[in-house]
């Protein structure tokens, strides 16, 4: 059986380093995983990753592609000033995506990858005054380790970048009020795993609260103990889970690698 193909491909592999190409492949895989789990919002939202060896440059999706159409060779290279360095298919970027992602990459040099979503559960929790509750084991990842950013309208104003970065602070997760979710990580697998747990936590919170019953929440000291267990050194870089995700993608459609 012939291997599936992505329509929007380019010859960018010939003009980038091996490390950049590897990053492109992993980033394209991240887009496909977000589509697989149903976290997409038409052609909106974005995932970015730094370009290895190139200061203050990152990769972003072409504005208009569906996530299942994203592949390694059609990602756009851009710098923190919004200057497009390589646009393989000539589609440009989403300005709101640039504002959100450049805010994090500029302020947090440890943030290799940044993921932003508009899921129903994420938006629902973003509109709740109490935000994310420590109601489940997965939610314990974020106990006292998540920021909140108040809604200012569509993120088109570059001055908002200062406030976005300040509200994220030292954390790797951010709830954008009335808007959605954001995670960052020192690798693409780390950022995706964090978004998976954040999205799952929001879904379970919405489901639990829909029952109309009081929630049982562990004591603060138990929440902190669980959070420390999750964030112990070496715990966040789970290579086995990422390898499993890539095997799943390759079995379904390996065209993200093109």
C-alpha positions as CSV (number, residue, x, y, z in Angstrom):
1,X,0.0,0.0,0.0
2,X,1.5,3.4,-0.9
3,X,2.5,5.7,1.9
4,X,0.1,8.6,2.5
5,X,1.3,12.0,1.3
6,X,0.8,15.6,2.5
7,X,-0.1,18.0,-0.3
8,X,1.8,21.0,1.1
9,X,5.5,19.9,1.0
10,X,8.7,21.7,0.1
11,X,12.4,21.1,-0.3
12,X,13.3,22.8,3.0
13,X,15.2,19.8,4.2
14,X,18.0,20.6,1.7
15,X,18.6,24.0,3.3
16,X,18.4,23.3,7.0
17,X,20.6,21.6,9.5
18,X,20.1,18.0,10.7
19,X,19.0,19.3,14.2
20,X,16.5,21.7,12.7
21,X,15.1,18.9,10.5
22,X,14.7,16.6,13.6
23,X,12.9,19.5,15.4
24,X,10.6,20.0,12.4
25,X,9.7,16.3,12.4
26,X,8.9,16.3,16.1
27,X,6.9,19.6,15.9
28,X,4.9,18.3,12.9
29,X,4.2,15.1,15.0
30,X,2.9,17.3,17.8
31,X,0.5,19.0,15.4
32,X,-0.8,15.6,14.3
33,X,-1.2,14.4,17.9
34,X,-3.2,17.5,18.7
35,X,-5.5,16.7,15.7
36,X,-5.6,13.0,16.8
37,X,-6.9,14.0,20.3
38,X,-9.4,16.5,18.9
39,X,-7.9,19.6,20.4
40,X,-8.0,21.6,17.1
41,X,-10.0,24.8,16.4
42,X,-10.4,24.8,12.6
43,X,-7.1,26.4,11.3
44,X,-6.4,28.4,14.5
45,X,-4.1,27.7,17.4
46,X,-0.5,27.0,17.2
47,X,2.5,25.0,18.4
48,X,6.0,26.5,18.2
49,X,9.6,25.2,18.8
50,X,12.9,26.9,18.8
51,X,15.3,26.4,16.0
52,X,18.4,24.6,17.4
53,X,21.6,26.6,16.9
54,X,19.8,29.7,15.7
55,X,19.3,32.4,18.4
56,X,15.8,33.8,18.9
57,X,14.3,31.9,15.9
58,X,11.3,29.5,16.1
59,X,9.1,27.4,13.9
60,X,5.3,27.9,13.6
61,X,2.6,26.5,11.4
62,X,1.5,28.2,8.1
63,X,-1.7,30.1,8.6
64,X,-4.5,28.2,6.8
65,X,-3.3,24.6,7.0
66,X,-5.3,22.1,8.9
67,X,-3.3,20.3,11.6
68,X,-3.4,17.0,9.6
69,X,-1.7,18.9,6.7
70,X,1.2,20.1,8.8
71,X,4.5,18.3,8.0
72,X,8.2,18.9,8.7
73,X,8.8,20.7,5.4
74,X,6.0,23.3,5.5
75,X,6.7,24.8,9.0
76,X,7.6,28.5,8.9
77,X,10.8,29.9,10.5
78,X,10.4,33.3,12.2
79,X,12.3,35.5,14.6
80,X,11.2,37.2,17.7
81,X,10.6,40.5,15.8
82,X,8.1,38.9,13.5
83,X,10.5,38.7,10.5
84,X,9.8,35.6,8.4
85,X,13.1,33.8,7.6
86,X,11.7,30.9,5.7
87,X,8.1,30.4,4.4
88,X,8.3,27.2,2.4
89,X,4.8,27.4,0.9
90,X,4.3,31.2,1.1
91,X,1.2,31.2,3.3
92,X,2.4,33.4,6.2
93,X,1.5,33.2,9.8
94,X,-1.3,34.0,12.2
95,X,-0.5,37.3,13.9
96,X,-2.1,36.2,17.2
97,X,0.1,33.1,17.1
98,X,3.2,35.2,16.7
99,X,2.2,37.4,19.7
100,X,1.5,34.5,22.0
101,X,4.5,32.4,21.1
102,X,7.0,35.1,20.8
103,X,6.0,36.4,24.2
104,X,7.0,33.1,25.8
105,X,10.1,32.4,23.7
106,X,11.5,35.9,24.4
107,X,10.9,35.8,28.1
108,X,11.8,32.1,28.8
109,X,14.9,30.8,27.1
110,X,14.2,27.4,28.7
111,X,10.9,27.2,26.8
112,X,11.9,25.1,23.7
113,X,8.3,24.3,22.8
114,X,5.0,26.2,23.4
115,X,1.5,24.8,22.8
116,X,-1.7,26.9,22.7
117,X,-5.2,25.4,22.4
118,X,-8.9,26.5,22.5
119,X,-10.6,23.3,23.6
120,X,-14.2,23.4,25.0
121,X,-13.0,22.1,28.4
122,X,-10.0,24.4,28.5
123,X,-12.1,27.5,27.7
124,X,-14.8,26.4,30.2
125,X,-12.3,26.2,33.1
126,X,-10.7,29.5,32.0
127,X,-14.1,31.1,32.6
128,X,-14.4,29.7,36.1
129,X,-13.4,32.1,38.9
130,X,-11.6,29.3,40.8
131,X,-9.7,28.2,37.8
132,X,-8.3,24.7,37.8
133,X,-9.0,22.8,41.0
134,X,-6.8,20.0,42.5
135,X,-9.6,17.5,42.0
136,X,-7.7,14.7,40.3
137,X,-4.2,13.1,40.2
138,X,-3.4,14.7,36.8
139,X,-4.5,18.1,38.1
140,X,-1.9,17.8,40.9
141,X,0.7,18.5,38.2
142,X,-0.5,22.1,38.3
143,X,-0.9,22.7,42.1
144,X,0.6,26.1,42.7
145,X,2.4,25.7,39.4
146,X,0.1,27.4,36.9
147,X,-0.4,31.1,35.9
148,X,-3.5,33.0,34.8
149,X,-3.7,35.7,32.2
150,X,-6.8,38.0,32.0
151,X,-8.5,38.4,28.7
152,X,-7.6,41.5,26.6
153,X,-9.3,40.6,23.3
154,X,-7.7,38.8,20.3
155,X,-4.0,38.7,20.9
156,X,-3.0,41.1,18.1
157,X,-1.3,43.8,20.2
158,X,2.4,43.1,20.7
159,X,2.3,45.0,24.0
160,X,0.3,42.2,25.5
161,X,3.5,40.0,25.3
162,X,4.9,41.6,28.4
163,X,1.8,40.7,30.4
164,X,1.5,37.2,29.0
165,X,5.1,36.5,30.0
166,X,4.6,38.1,33.5
167,X,1.5,36.0,34.1
168,X,3.2,32.8,33.0
169,X,6.1,33.6,35.3
170,X,8.3,30.6,36.2
171,X,5.5,28.1,35.4
172,X,5.2,25.9,32.4
173,X,1.4,26.1,32.2
174,X,-0.9,29.1,31.8
175,X,-4.7,29.5,31.6
176,X,-5.7,32.4,29.4
177,X,-9.0,33.6,30.9
178,X,-12.0,33.3,28.5
179,X,-9.6,32.1,25.9
180,X,-7.8,28.7,26.4
181,X,-4.7,26.9,27.6
182,X,-0.9,27.2,27.1
183,X,1.9,24.9,28.1
184,X,5.7,25.2,27.6
185,X,8.5,22.7,27.9
186,X,12.2,22.3,27.5
187,X,11.4,19.8,24.7
188,X,8.4,19.1,22.4
189,X,7.6,15.8,24.3
190,X,7.6,17.7,27.6
191,X,5.3,20.4,26.4
192,X,2.9,18.0,24.8
193,X,2.7,15.7,27.9
194,X,1.9,18.8,30.0
195,X,-0.9,19.9,27.7
196,X,-2.3,16.3,27.7
197,X,-2.5,16.4,31.5
198,X,-3.8,20.0,31.6
199,X,-6.5,19.2,29.0
200,X,-7.4,16.0,30.8
201,X,-7.7,17.9,34.1
202,X,-10.0,20.4,32.6
203,X,-12.2,17.8,31.0
204,X,-12.5,15.8,34.3
205,X,-13.2,19.0,36.2
206,X,-16.0,20.0,33.9
207,X,-17.5,16.5,34.0
208,X,-17.3,16.4,37.8
209,X,-18.9,19.8,38.3
210,X,-21.7,19.0,35.8
211,X,-23.0,16.4,38.3
212,X,-24.0,19.1,40.7
213,X,-22.3,17.5,43.7
214,X,-19.6,19.0,46.0
215,X,-16.1,17.9,45.0
216,X,-13.8,16.1,47.3
217,X,-10.5,18.0,47.3
218,X,-7.3,16.7,49.0
219,X,-5.7,18.8,51.7
220,X,-3.1,21.3,50.5
221,X,-0.2,19.4,51.9
222,X,-1.2,16.3,50.0
223,X,-1.6,18.3,46.8
224,X,1.9,19.7,47.2
225,X,3.3,16.2,48.0
226,X,1.8,14.9,44.7
227,X,3.0,17.9,42.8
228,X,6.6,17.3,44.0
229,X,6.4,13.7,43.0
230,X,5.4,14.7,39.5
231,X,8.1,17.3,39.3
232,X,11.0,15.3,40.7
233,X,14.1,15.4,38.6
234,X,13.9,13.3,35.5
235,X,10.2,12.7,35.9
236,X,8.9,15.1,33.2
237,X,11.1,13.8,30.3
238,X,9.2,10.6,29.6
239,X,10.8,9.3,26.4
240,X,8.8,6.0,26.4
241,X,5.5,7.8,26.1
242,X,6.7,9.9,23.2
243,X,8.1,6.9,21.3
244,X,4.7,5.3,21.8
245,X,3.0,8.3,20.3
246,X,5.3,8.4,17.3
247,X,4.6,4.7,16.7
248,X,0.9,5.4,16.7
249,X,1.3,8.2,14.2
250,X,3.5,6.2,11.9
251,X,1.0,3.4,11.9
252,X,-1.8,5.8,10.9
253,X,0.0,8.3,8.6
254,X,3.7,9.0,8.6
255,X,3.4,12.0,6.2
256,X,4.2,14.4,9.0
257,X,7.8,13.3,8.5
258,X,8.0,14.8,5.0
